[in-house]
């Protein structure tokens, strides 16, 4: 799997803790499946990737490659060592004020 930035690790932990507190184990399973699927698609260069999440075109300046997987917007960046997953947001999140 593609490595996660510290911000992405934090987002994943926060979402997981939120779902766990609500007793939503299946939501945690879906979250993990979405992250794994997005990483696989990025590595295989298949599927749709955008310069920004469609509802937030002004995030284009960040230079990330965004994809929608299930209920999540997931962003990737390229570092010297290769791709890095840099952001995970539920599609209902106020992404511009959380990036």
MODELLER restraints for C-alpha pairs under 7 A, 6 or more apart:
rsr = mdl.restraints
at = mdl.atoms
rsr.add(forms.Gaussian(group=physical.xy_distance, feature=features.Distance(at['CA:1:A'], at['CA:39:A']), mean=6.30, stdev=0.5))
rsr.add(forms.Gaussian(group=physical.xy_distance, feature=features.Distance(at['CA:2:A'], at['CA:39:A']), mean=6.04, stdev=0.5))
rsr.add(forms.Gaussian(group=physical.xy_distance, feature=features.Distance(at['CA:2:A'], at['CA:83:A']), mean=6.51, stdev=0.5))
rsr.add(forms.Gaussian(group=physical.xy_distance, feature=features.Distance(at['CA:2:A'], at['CA:84:A']), mean=5.91, stdev=0.5))
rsr.add(forms.Gaussian(group=physical.xy_distance, feature=features.Distance(at['CA:2:A'], at['CA:85:A']), mean=6.42, stdev=0.5))
rsr.add(forms.Gaussian(group=physical.xy_distance, feature=features.Distance(at['CA:3:A'], at['CA:84:A']), mean=5.30, stdev=0.5))
rsr.add(forms.Gaussian(group=physical.xy_distance, feature=features.Distance(at['CA:3:A'], at['CA:85:A']), mean=6.15, stdev=0.5))
rsr.add(forms.Gaussian(group=physical.xy_distance, feature=features.Distance(at['CA:4:A'], at['CA:84:A']), mean=5.65, stdev=0.5))
rsr.add(forms.Gaussian(group=physical.xy_distance, feature=features.Distance(at['CA:4:A'], at['CA:85:A']), mean=4.71, stdev=0.5))
rsr.add(forms.Gaussian(group=physical.xy_distance, feature=features.Distance(at['CA:4:A'], at['CA:86:A']), mean=6.14, stdev=0.5))
rsr.add(forms.Gaussian(group=physical.xy_distance, feature=features.Distance(at['CA:5:A'], at['CA:84:A']), mean=6.40, stdev=0.5))
rsr.add(forms.Gaussian(group=physical.xy_distance, feature=features.Distance(at['CA:5:A'], at['CA:85:A']), mean=6.12, stdev=0.5))
rsr.add(forms.Gaussian(group=physical.xy_distance, feature=features.Distance(at['CA:5:A'], at['CA:86:A']), mean=5.16, stdev=0.5))
rsr.add(forms.Gaussian(group=physical.xy_distance, feature=features.Distance(at['CA:7:A'], at['CA:86:A']), mean=6.42, stdev=0.5))
rsr.add(forms.Gaussian(group=physical.xy_distance, feature=features.Distance(at['CA:7:A'], at['CA:87:A']), mean=6.65, stdev=0.5))
rsr.add(forms.Gaussian(group=physical.xy_distance, feature=features.Distance(at['CA:8:A'], at['CA:85:A']), mean=6.59, stdev=0.5))
rsr.add(forms.Gaussian(group=physical.xy_distance, feature=features.Distance(at['CA:8:A'], at['CA:86:A']), mean=5.07, stdev=0.5))
rsr.add(forms.Gaussian(group=physical.xy_distance, feature=features.Distance(at['CA:8:A'], at['CA:87:A']), mean=4.75, stdev=0.5))
rsr.add(forms.Gaussian(group=physical.xy_distance, feature=features.Distance(at['CA:8:A'], at['CA:88:A']), mean=5.98, stdev=0.5))
rsr.add(forms.Gaussian(group=physical.xy_distance, feature=features.Distance(at['CA:11:A'], at['CA:88:A']), mean=6.13, stdev=0.5))
rsr.add(forms.Gaussian(group=physical.xy_distance, feature=features.Distance(at['CA:12:A'], at['CA:88:A']), mean=6.84, stdev=0.5))
rsr.add(forms.Gaussian(group=physical.xy_distance, feature=features.Distance(at['CA:16:A'], at['CA:28:A']), mean=5.78, stdev=0.5))
rsr.add(forms.Gaussian(group=physical.xy_distance, feature=features.Distance(at['CA:19:A'], at['CA:25:A']), mean=6.78, stdev=0.5))
rsr.add(forms.Gaussian(group=physical.xy_distance, feature=features.Distance(at['CA:19:A'], at['CA:27:A']), mean=6.42, stdev=0.5))
rsr.add(forms.Gaussian(group=physical.xy_distance, feature=features.Distance(at['CA:19:A'], at['CA:28:A']), mean=6.28, stdev=0.5))
rsr.add(forms.Gaussian(group=physical.xy_distance, feature=features.Distance(at['CA:34:A'], at['CA:69:A']), mean=5.54, stdev=0.5))
rsr.add(forms.Gaussian(group=physical.xy_distance, feature=features.Distance(at['CA:34:A'], at['CA:70:A']), mean=6.21, stdev=0.5))
rsr.add(forms.Gaussian(group=physical.xy_distance, feature=features.Distance(at['CA:38:A'], at['CA:69:A']), mean=6.25, stdev=0.5))
rsr.add(forms.Gaussian(group=physical.xy_distance, feature=features.Distance(at['CA:41:A'], at['CA:47:A']), mean=6.26, stdev=0.5))
rsr.add(forms.Gaussian(group=physical.xy_distance, feature=features.Distance(at['CA:48:A'], at['CA:67:A']), mean=6.34, stdev=0.5))
rsr.add(forms.Gaussian(group=physical.xy_distance, feature=features.Distance(at['CA:49:A'], at['CA:65:A']), mean=5.87, stdev=0.5))
rsr.add(forms.Gaussian(group=physical.xy_distance, feature=features.Distance(at['CA:49:A'], at['CA:66:A']), mean=5.30, stdev=0.5))
rsr.add(forms.Gaussian(group=physical.xy_distance, feature=features.Distance(at['CA:49:A'], at['CA:67:A']), mean=4.78, stdev=0.5))
rsr.add(forms.Gaussian(group=physical.xy_distance, feature=features.Distance(at['CA:50:A'], at['CA:65:A']), mean=5.54, stdev=0.5))
rsr.add(forms.Gaussian(group=physical.xy_distance, feature=features.Distance(at['CA:50:A'], at['CA:66:A']), mean=4.94, stdev=0.5))
rsr.add(forms.Gaussian(group=physical.xy_distance, feature=features.Distance(at['CA:50:A'], at['CA:67:A']), mean=6.24, stdev=0.5))
rsr.add(forms.Gaussian(group=physical.xy_distance, feature=features.Distance(at['CA:51:A'], at['CA:60:A']), mean=5.13, stdev=0.5))
rsr.add(forms.Gaussian(group=physical.xy_distance, feature=features.Distance(at['CA:51:A'], at['CA:63:A']), mean=6.82, stdev=0.5))
rsr.add(forms.Gaussian(group=physical.xy_distance, feature=features.Distance(at['CA:51:A'], at['CA:64:A']), mean=6.23, stdev=0.5))
rsr.add(forms.Gaussian(group=physical.xy_distance, feature=features.Distance(at['CA:51:A'], at['CA:65:A']), mean=5.28, stdev=0.5))
rsr.add(forms.Gaussian(group=physical.xy_distance, feature=features.Distance(at['CA:51:A'], at['CA:66:A']), mean=6.12, stdev=0.5))
rsr.add(forms.Gaussian(group=physical.xy_distance, feature=features.Distance(at['CA:52:A'], at['CA:59:A']), mean=5.36, stdev=0.5))
rsr.add(forms.Gaussian(group=physical.xy_distance, feature=features.Distance(at['CA:52:A'], at['CA:60:A']), mean=4.79, stdev=0.5))
rsr.add(forms.Gaussian(group=physical.xy_distance, feature=features.Distance(at['CA:52:A'], at['CA:65:A']), mean=6.87, stdev=0.5))
rsr.add(forms.Gaussian(group=physical.xy_distance, feature=features.Distance(at['CA:52:A'], at['CA:66:A']), mean=5.70, stdev=0.5))
rsr.add(forms.Gaussian(group=physical.xy_distance, feature=features.Distance(at['CA:53:A'], at['CA:66:A']), mean=6.08, stdev=0.5))
rsr.add(forms.Gaussian(group=physical.xy_distance, feature=features.Distance(at['CA:53:A'], at['CA:73:A']), mean=6.89, stdev=0.5))
rsr.add(forms.Gaussian(group=physical.xy_distance, feature=features.Distance(at['CA:64:A'], at['CA:75:A']), mean=5.88, stdev=0.5))
rsr.add(forms.Gaussian(group=physical.xy_distance, feature=features.Distance(at['CA:64:A'], at['CA:76:A']), mean=5.50, stdev=0.5))
rsr.add(forms.Gaussian(group=physical.xy_distance, feature=features.Distance(at['CA:64:A'], at['CA:77:A']), mean=5.08, stdev=0.5))
rsr.add(forms.Gaussian(group=physical.xy_distance, feature=features.Distance(at['CA:65:A'], at['CA:75:A']), mean=5.42, stdev=0.5))
rsr.add(forms.Gaussian(group=physical.xy_distance, feature=features.Distance(at['CA:65:A'], at['CA:76:A']), mean=5.14, stdev=0.5))
rsr.add(forms.Gaussian(group=physical.xy_distance, feature=features.Distance(at['CA:65:A'], at['CA:77:A']), mean=6.44, stdev=0.5))
rsr.add(forms.Gaussian(group=physical.xy_distance, feature=features.Distance(at['CA:66:A'], at['CA:73:A']), mean=6.60, stdev=0.5))
rsr.add(forms.Gaussian(group=physical.xy_distance, feature=features.Distance(at['CA:66:A'], at['CA:74:A']), mean=5.56, stdev=0.5))
rsr.add(forms.Gaussian(group=physical.xy_distance, feature=features.Distance(at['CA:66:A'], at['CA:75:A']), mean=4.29, stdev=0.5))
rsr.add(forms.Gaussian(group=physical.xy_distance, feature=features.Distance(at['CA:66:A'], at['CA:76:A']), mean=6.43, stdev=0.5))
rsr.add(forms.Gaussian(group=physical.xy_distance, feature=features.Distance(at['CA:67:A'], at['CA:73:A']), mean=5.72, stdev=0.5))
rsr.add(forms.Gaussian(group=physical.xy_distance, feature=features.Distance(at['CA:67:A'], at['CA:74:A']), mean=5.41, stdev=0.5))
rsr.add(forms.Gaussian(group=physical.xy_distance, feature=features.Distance(at['CA:67:A'], at['CA:75:A']), mean=6.44, stdev=0.5))
rsr.add(forms.Gaussian(group=physical.xy_distance, feature=features.Distance(at['CA:68:A'], at['CA:74:A']), mean=6.34, stdev=0.5))
rsr.add(forms.Gaussian(group=physical.xy_distance, feature=features.Distance(at['CA:71:A'], at['CA:90:A']), mean=5.77, stdev=0.5))
rsr.add(forms.Gaussian(group=physical.xy_distance, feature=features.Distance(at['CA:71:A'], at['CA:91:A']), mean=5.53, stdev=0.5))
rsr.add(forms.Gaussian(group=physical.xy_distance, feature=features.Distance(at['CA:72:A'], at['CA:88:A']), mean=6.59, stdev=0.5))
rsr.add(forms.Gaussian(group=physical.xy_distance, feature=features.Distance(at['CA:72:A'], at['CA:89:A']), mean=5.40, stdev=0.5))
rsr.add(forms.Gaussian(group=physical.xy_distance, feature=features.Distance(at['CA:72:A'], at['CA:90:A']), mean=4.40, stdev=0.5))
rsr.add(forms.Gaussian(group=physical.xy_distance, feature=features.Distance(at['CA:72:A'], at['CA:91:A']), mean=5.16, stdev=0.5))
rsr.add(forms.Gaussian(group=physical.xy_distance, feature=features.Distance(at['CA:73:A'], at['CA:88:A']), mean=5.88, stdev=0.5))
rsr.add(forms.Gaussian(group=physical.xy_distance, feature=features.Distance(at['CA:73:A'], at['CA:89:A']), mean=5.19, stdev=0.5))
rsr.add(forms.Gaussian(group=physical.xy_distance, feature=features.Distance(at['CA:73:A'], at['CA:90:A']), mean=6.28, stdev=0.5))
rsr.add(forms.Gaussian(group=physical.xy_distance, feature=features.Distance(at['CA:73:A'], at['CA:91:A']), mean=6.01, stdev=0.5))
rsr.add(forms.Gaussian(group=physical.xy_distance, feature=features.Distance(at['CA:74:A'], at['CA:87:A']), mean=5.53, stdev=0.5))
rsr.add(forms.Gaussian(group=physical.xy_distance, feature=features.Distance(at['CA:74:A'], at['CA:88:A']), mean=4.62, stdev=0.5))
rsr.add(forms.Gaussian(group=physical.xy_distance, feature=features.Distance(at['CA:74:A'], at['CA:89:A']), mean=6.48, stdev=0.5))
rsr.add(forms.Gaussian(group=physical.xy_distance, feature=features.Distance(at['CA:75:A'], at['CA:85:A']), mean=5.95, stdev=0.5))
rsr.add(forms.Gaussian(group=physical.xy_distance, feature=features.Distance(at['CA:75:A'], at['CA:86:A']), mean=5.58, stdev=0.5))
rsr.add(forms.Gaussian(group=physical.xy_distance, feature=features.Distance(at['CA:75:A'], at['CA:87:A']), mean=4.95, stdev=0.5))
rsr.add(forms.Gaussian(group=physical.xy_distance, feature=features.Distance(at['CA:75:A'], at['CA:88:A']), mean=6.64, stdev=0.5))
rsr.add(forms.Gaussian(group=physical.xy_distance, feature=features.Distance(at['CA:76:A'], at['CA:83:A']), mean=6.56, stdev=0.5))
rsr.add(forms.Gaussian(group=physical.xy_distance, feature=features.Distance(at['CA:76:A'], at['CA:84:A']), mean=5.55, stdev=0.5))
rsr.add(forms.Gaussian(group=physical.xy_distance, feature=features.Distance(at['CA:76:A'], at['CA:85:A']), mean=4.45, stdev=0.5))
rsr.add(forms.Gaussian(group=physical.xy_distance, feature=features.Distance(at['CA:76:A'], at['CA:86:A']), mean=5.39, stdev=0.5))
rsr.add(forms.Gaussian(group=physical.xy_distance, feature=features.Distance(at['CA:77:A'], at['CA:83:A']), mean=5.65, stdev=0.5))
rsr.add(forms.Gaussian(group=physical.xy_distance, feature=features.Distance(at['CA:77:A'], at['CA:84:A']), mean=5.33, stdev=0.5))
rsr.add(forms.Gaussian(group=physical.xy_distance, feature=features.Distance(at['CA:77:A'], at['CA:85:A']), mean=6.47, stdev=0.5))
rsr.add(forms.Gaussian(group=physical.xy_distance, feature=features.Distance(at['CA:77:A'], at['CA:86:A']), mean=6.46, stdev=0.5))
rsr.add(forms.Gaussian(group=physical.xy_distance, feature=features.Distance(at['CA:78:A'], at['CA:84:A']), mean=6.04, stdev=0.5))
rsr.add(forms.Gaussian(group=physical.xy_distance, feature=features.Distance(at['CA:89:A'], at['CA:95:A']), mean=6.92, stdev=0.5))
